[in-house]
Amino acid sequence: MLGLPDEIRACLFDLDGVLTRTAAVHAAAWKEMFDDFLRERAARSGEPFVPFDPAGDYEAYVDGKRREDGTRSFLESRGITLPEGSGGDPPDVPTVQGLGNRKNALVLRLLDERGIEVFDGSIGYVRAARDAGLRTAVVSSSANTAQVLEAAGITGLFEARIDGLVAQERGLPGKPAPDMFLAGAEALGVRPDQAAVFEDALAGVAAGRAGGFGLVVGVDRAGQADRLREHGADIVVPDLAALLENA
Ligand SMILES: O=P(O)(O)OC[C@H]1O[C@@H](O)[C@H](O)[C@@H](O)[C@@H]1O
């Protein structure tokens, strides 16, 4: 059914890049924030400025992860360690939290300017899954998930939401750890082997693989089908509409 094994009872959808066209917004905000930080740092140290690569660096270190995990992960790739700081750090403070706040201010501005578009193929798939009696949840690292779902007009399509804020409240490790997806399955009352995970990020498919889910669907929006398979996708599709065509 719907391109899924018979035992699947529930679908766990990532948000940015799977349901909504917001991954590019996040990538642009990460680039602007990190480039400002790296440029200032290079000017102070006299070392060359090596910009953030919105494709390679985004996919490898940031995509799919919670904001502070993405910040730490990219800085680590450059051999940079910053103090953690606190959630209230202003955007100009060079801490993990301060840089995260700087990036979030940029995301919110860009979302406001550009608006939020959905992937029609994905939304058609979610509706078909619900019509077929499958349970549905959104499992996203983004702390802005509720606002993005609301602005896109798709909140009502999902019975549960496990997002960056929920993970923080419950102390759940972020993707690539499986905990957020496991919490999504639990919220829908199914075992992991009865749930399918839909992800466009390398960290996200790795989380699906680590959790022992019934199927991990890699959604290839960036020409990285092989890497999605290497990191844990059982199948890779260009869009969820492809699963309906094959059903
Ligand atoms: O900064 P936010 O909105 O909490 O989002 C955290 C992350 O959420 C993920 O869904 C995105 O793939 C990342 O790019 C993003 O950085």
The ligand as a Tripos MOL2 file, in Angstrom:
@<TRIPOS>MOLECULE
LIG
   16    16     1     0     0
SMALL
NO_CHARGES

@<TRIPOS>ATOM
      1 O1         16.6810   26.4950   13.6950 O.co2     1 LIG1
      2 P1         15.4850   25.6240   13.7240 P.3       1 LIG1
      3 O2         14.2710   26.1930   13.0420 O.co2     1 LIG1
      4 O3         15.1810   25.1390   15.1090 O.co2     1 LIG1
      5 O4         15.8210   24.3470   12.8630 O.3       1 LIG1
      6 C1         16.8370   23.4270   13.1780 C.3       1 LIG1
      7 C2         17.1250   22.5710   11.9530 C.3       1 LIG1
      8 O5         15.9250   21.9130   11.5730 O.3       1 LIG1
      9 C3         16.0450   20.9880   10.5050 C.3       1 LIG1
     10 O6         14.7830   20.5310   10.1530 O.3       1 LIG1
     11 C4         16.7130   21.6040    9.2940 C.3       1 LIG1
     12 O7         17.0180   20.5740    8.3960 O.3       1 LIG1
     13 C5         17.9750   22.3550    9.6760 C.3       1 LIG1
     14 O8         18.4910   23.0640    8.5940 O.3       1 LIG1
     15 C6         17.6500   23.3340   10.7780 C.3       1 LIG1
     16 O9         18.7870   24.0960   11.0880 O.3       1 LIG1
@<TRIPOS>BOND
     1     1     2 2
     2     2     3 1
     3     2     4 1
     4     2     5 1
     5     5     6 1
     6     6     7 1
     7     7     8 1
     8     7    15 1
     9     8     9 1
    10     9    10 1
    11     9    11 1
    12    11    12 1
    13    11    13 1
    14    13    14 1
    15    13    15 1
    16    15    16 1
@<TRIPOS>SUBSTRUCTURE
     1 LIG1         1 GROUP 0 **** ****
